[in-house]
């Protein structure tokens, strides 16, 4: 219990399912065989009592204990026993999530959580063609969705989707998706993307231009005022650029540097 008297969920001790069935009076009951077959280990210093028709089962750590007369070995989940059928149903629910992360409900969803995507706004077809040339040079391919072709991406006016994890690219297919991405701030201008993508190979002029663009866009300053401020902070700007191209640290990226200017000016 916390000092202020509030009960905390992480201080309540380990819990296990309390499973009850007449068959559990027998040490070689099918349920105990099933537990051992599925990797559960006996985890108590006392053995089986033939007067007890219950058992404690911890599915998180795959541990079980035979029931003991008059002894509550571990706090039962829900503070009540469940039947064998109910246990199998509950176990089946959790078993299908085996190998998945805490908040992922499928392999596809888990993969999506670890997929890095960029959405890039391009001014015209020539710019899109040039972007695809750069990506293909680095081993990227058109996403195999069974429909979209390279030429369709070039001819489309929608942002280009770049999947950095799987090294493929596609295009946002409709205005509704583009609007949603725009509202979430996920769409980048082409020059902003190039600085992120090139990283160590981006020039100071490219880095400077992106900081300037973001600063003007996000602040109350016009371009002339922004340039004057950045000139006064030239050493700070160059220092961050040098750290960025040498290490790629996000803390030195144009986005973070622009945020510094925005907060200070």
KEVO-454791 format. One line per 8 residues: their letters; for each residue x, y, z of C-alpha. Coordinates in Angstrom, 1 decimal, decimal comma. Example, Ala and Ser with C-alpha at 12.3 -4.5 7.8 and 13.67 -1.06 7.14 Angstrom:
% KEVO-454791
AS	12,3:-4,5:7,8 | 13,7:-1,1:7,1;
% end
This chain:
% KEVO-454791
XXXXXXXX	0,0:0,0:0,0 | 1,3:3,4:-0,9 | 2,1:6,0:1,8 | -1,1:7,9:1,2 | -3,2:4,8:1,8 | -4,1:4,2:-1,8 | -3,9:0,6:-2,9 | -1,5:0,1:-5,9;
XXXXXXXX	-2,1:-2,7:-8,4 | 1,6:-3,6:-8,6 | 1,8:-4,2:-4,9 | -0,8:-6,9:-4,6 | 1,4:-9,9:-5,0 | 1,4:-12,6:-7,7 | -1,9:-14,1:-8,8 | -2,9:-17,4:-10,4;
XXXXXXXX	-6,0:-19,0:-11,6 | -7,7:-21,3:-9,1 | -9,0:-24,2:-11,1 | -11,5:-26,7:-9,6 | -12,6:-30,0:-10,9 | -13,4:-33,4:-9,2 | -10,7:-35,1:-11,4 | -8,0:-33,0:-9,8;
XXXXXXXX	-8,2:-35,3:-6,7 | -6,0:-37,6:-8,8 | -2,3:-36,8:-9,2 | -2,4:-38,2:-12,8 | -5,5:-36,3:-13,8 | -5,6:-35,4:-17,5 | -5,3:-31,7:-16,6 | -2,0:-32,2:-14,8;
XXXXXXXX	-0,7:-34,2:-17,8 | -1,9:-31,3:-20,1 | -0,1:-28,8:-18,0 | 3,2:-30,7:-18,1 | 2,8:-31,3:-21,9 | 2,4:-27,6:-22,5 | 5,5:-26,6:-20,5 | 4,1:-25,9:-17,1;
XXXXXXXX	6,3:-26,7:-14,1 | 5,3:-27,7:-10,6 | 6,2:-24,8:-8,4 | 5,5:-25,6:-4,8 | 7,4:-27,5:-2,1 | 4,4:-29,7:-1,2 | 3,1:-32,5:-3,4 | -0,4:-33,7:-4,3;
XXXXXXXX	-3,2:-34,2:-1,7 | -5,9:-36,6:-2,8 | -8,5:-34,7:-0,8 | -8,0:-31,6:-2,9 | -9,8:-31,1:-6,2 | -8,3:-27,8:-7,1 | -5,0:-26,4:-8,3 | -3,3:-23,0:-8,8;
XXXXXXXX	-2,1:-22,2:-12,3 | 0,1:-19,2:-13,3 | -0,1:-18,9:-17,1 | 2,3:-16,0:-17,3 | 5,3:-18,0:-15,9 | 3,8:-21,4:-16,7 | 3,8:-22,6:-13,1 | 1,3:-24,7:-11,2;
XXXXXXXX	0,8:-26,0:-7,6 | -1,5:-28,7:-6,3 | -4,1:-27,5:-3,8 | -3,5:-27,9:-0,1 | -6,1:-28,4:2,7 | -6,7:-25,0:4,4 | -3,9:-23,2:2,6 | -4,3:-20,4:0,0;
XXXXXXXX	-1,0:-20,9:-1,8 | -1,5:-17,8:-3,9 | -4,2:-15,2:-4,3 | -6,7:-16,5:-7,0 | -7,4:-14,2:-9,9 | -10,9:-12,7:-9,5 | -10,9:-14,1:-5,9 | -12,9:-17,1:-7,1;
XXXXXXXX	-12,3:-20,5:-8,6 | -13,0:-21,3:-12,3 | -13,9:-24,6:-14,0 | -11,6:-26,6:-16,3 | -13,6:-25,5:-19,4 | -13,3:-21,9:-18,3 | -9,6:-22,2:-17,8 | -9,1:-23,8:-21,3;
XXXXXXXX	-11,1:-20,9:-22,8 | -9,0:-18,3:-21,1 | -5,8:-20,0:-21,9 | -6,8:-20,2:-25,5 | -7,3:-16,5:-25,7 | -3,9:-15,7:-24,4 | -2,2:-18,5:-26,3 | -3,0:-16,9:-29,6;
XXXXXXXX	-1,0:-13,9:-28,5 | 2,1:-15,9:-27,8 | 5,2:-14,2:-29,2 | 3,4:-10,9:-29,7 | 4,2:-7,6:-27,9 | 2,0:-6,4:-25,1 | -0,3:-4,2:-27,2 | -0,2:-6,1:-30,5;
XXXXXXXX	-3,1:-8,4:-31,5 | -1,6:-10,0:-34,6 | 1,8:-10,5:-36,3 | 0,6:-8,0:-39,0 | -0,1:-5,3:-36,4 | 3,2:-6,0:-34,6 | 5,1:-5,6:-37,9 | 3,2:-2,4:-38,6;
XXXXXXXX	4,3:-1,0:-35,2 | 7,9:-1,4:-36,3 | 7,6:-0,2:-39,8 | 9,1:3,3:-40,5 | 7,2:5,2:-43,2 | 7,7:8,6:-44,7 | 5,1:10,5:-46,7 | 6,7:13,0:-49,1;
XXXXXXXX	5,1:15,8:-51,0 | 6,6:16,5:-54,4 | 6,0:19,5:-56,6 | 5,8:17,7:-60,0 | 6,3:14,5:-62,0 | 10,0:15,3:-62,6 | 10,6:15,6:-58,8 | 8,8:12,3:-58,2;
XXXXXXXX	10,9:10,6:-60,9 | 14,1:12,0:-59,4 | 13,0:10,8:-55,9 | 12,3:7,3:-57,2 | 15,7:7,2:-58,9 | 17,4:8,0:-55,6 | 15,5:5,4:-53,8 | 16,0:2,7:-56,4;
XXXXXXXX	19,7:3,4:-56,4 | 19,6:2,4:-52,7 | 17,7:-0,8:-53,4 | 14,2:0,3:-52,9 | 11,4:-1,1:-55,1 | 7,8:-0,4:-55,9 | 5,6:-2,0:-53,1 | 4,1:-5,2:-54,4;
XXXXXXXX	0,4:-4,5:-53,9 | -0,6:-6,1:-57,1 | -1,8:-2,8:-58,6 | 0,5:0,2:-58,4 | 3,2:0,7:-61,0 | 6,2:3,0:-61,0 | 4,7:5,2:-63,7 | 1,5:5,6:-61,8;
XXXXXXXX	3,4:6,9:-58,8 | 5,2:9,4:-61,0 | 2,0:10,6:-62,6 | 0,1:10,8:-59,4 | -0,2:14,1:-57,6 | -0,5:12,5:-54,2 | 2,4:12,2:-51,7 | 4,9:9,4:-52,1;
XXXXXXXX	4,9:6,7:-49,4 | 8,4:5,5:-48,6 | 8,7:2,3:-46,4 | 12,1:2,6:-44,9 | 11,8:-0,8:-43,1 | 10,9:-2,9:-46,1 | 12,7:-0,7:-48,6 | 9,8:-0,1:-50,9;
XXXXXXXX	7,7:2,8:-52,0 | 4,1:3,5:-53,2 | 1,8:6,5:-53,3 | -1,1:7,8:-51,1 | -4,1:6,7:-53,1 | -6,8:9,3:-52,3 | -7,5:12,7:-51,0 | -9,0:11,5:-47,7;
XXXXXXXX	-5,9:9,7:-46,8 | -3,8:12,7:-47,8 | -5,9:15,0:-45,6 | -5,6:12,7:-42,6 | -1,8:12,5:-43,0 | -1,6:16,2:-43,4 | -3,6:16,8:-40,2 | -1,3:14,4:-38,3;
XXXXXXXX	1,8:16,3:-39,5 | 3,2:13,2:-41,2 | 3,7:14,7:-44,7 | 7,2:16,1:-45,4 | 8,3:18,4:-48,2 | 10,8:16,9:-50,6 | 13,7:19,0:-49,4 | 13,0:18,2:-45,8;
XXXXXXXX	12,9:14,4:-46,6 | 16,1:14,6:-48,5 | 18,0:16,1:-45,5 | 16,6:13,4:-43,3 | 17,3:10,7:-45,8 | 20,8:11,8:-46,9 | 21,9:12,4:-43,3 | 25,7:12,4:-43,4;
XXXXXXXX	25,7:13,3:-47,1 | 23,5:16,4:-46,8 | 25,2:19,7:-47,4 | 25,2:22,6:-45,0 | 23,2:24,6:-47,5 | 20,5:21,9:-47,6 | 20,4:21,7:-43,8 | 20,2:25,5:-43,5;
XXXXXXXX	17,4:25,7:-46,1 | 15,3:23,2:-44,3 | 15,7:24,9:-40,9 | 14,8:28,2:-42,5 | 11,7:26,8:-44,2 | 10,4:25,2:-41,0 | 11,2:28,3:-39,0 | 9,3:30,6:-41,3;
XXXXXXXX	6,4:28,1:-41,6 | 6,0:27,6:-37,8 | 6,8:31,1:-36,5 | 5,6:34,7:-36,9 | 8,8:35,7:-38,7 | 9,1:36,3:-42,4 | 12,0:34,9:-44,3 | 14,2:38,0:-44,0;
XXXXXXXX	13,7:38,1:-40,2 | 14,3:34,4:-39,9 | 17,6:34,7:-41,9 | 18,8:37,5:-39,6 | 18,1:35,4:-36,5 | 19,8:32,4:-38,0 | 22,8:34,5:-38,9 | 23,1:35,7:-35,4;
XXXXXXXX	23,1:32,0:-34,3 | 25,4:30,9:-37,1 | 27,8:29,0:-34,7 | 25,0:27,2:-33,0 | 23,6:26,2:-36,4 | 26,9:25,0:-37,8 | 27,7:23,1:-34,7 | 24,4:21,2:-34,9;
XXXXXXXX	24,9:20,5:-38,6 | 28,4:19,0:-38,0 | 27,0:16,8:-35,2 | 24,1:15,8:-37,3 | 26,2:14,6:-40,3 | 28,7:12,9:-38,1 | 26,2:11,0:-35,9 | 22,8:11,4:-37,3;
XXXXXXXX	21,4:12,2:-33,9 | 17,8:13,4:-33,9 | 18,7:15,9:-31,2 | 20,8:17,8:-33,9 | 18,3:17,4:-36,8 | 16,8:20,4:-38,6 | 13,5:19,7:-36,9 | 15,0:20,1:-33,4;
XXXXXXXX	17,1:23,1:-34,3 | 14,1:24,8:-35,8 | 12,2:24,1:-32,6 | 15,0:25,9:-30,7 | 14,6:29,0:-32,8 | 10,9:28,8:-32,5 | 11,0:28,6:-28,7 | 13,7:31,3:-28,4;
X	12,4:33,8:-30,9;
% end
